Amino acid sequence: MPLLVVKRSGIREVFDRNKIIDGLRAATKNRPVTDAQLDDLVLSIEDSVREAGTVPTTEEVGLAVLDQLRQLDDVAYLRFASVYKGFEGIDDFRREVGLLTKTTAPKQPGI
């Protein structure tokens, strides 16, 4: 049974893992990320979407990609986020880096 997604326009279409792989390859270019890791990431997203039992929106899929990519490579995450979230300037990057470091930096004892 094909996996469907709902686009912003409301149209349903078949989930195309190649679209995600293409975006991930661009984001991970010259990064220490293997094709196998990208395949695993997309498979994980497909599995979680199927298990949810509902037809996800492309926004939900994009957020799942960002969540998985954040755990894989910070630079690739920022690259993907800049396109996905439509960054318009340096302030958008600063905000995202702030969010990224806030959630991933270990707390210093005594601070």
ABEGO torsion letter per residue (X at the ends): XBBBBBBAAGBBBBBBAAAAAAAAAAAABGBBBBAAAAAAAAAAAAAAAAAAGBBBBAAAAAAAAAAAAAAABAAAAAAAAAAAAGBABAAAAAAAAAAAAAAABBBBBGX
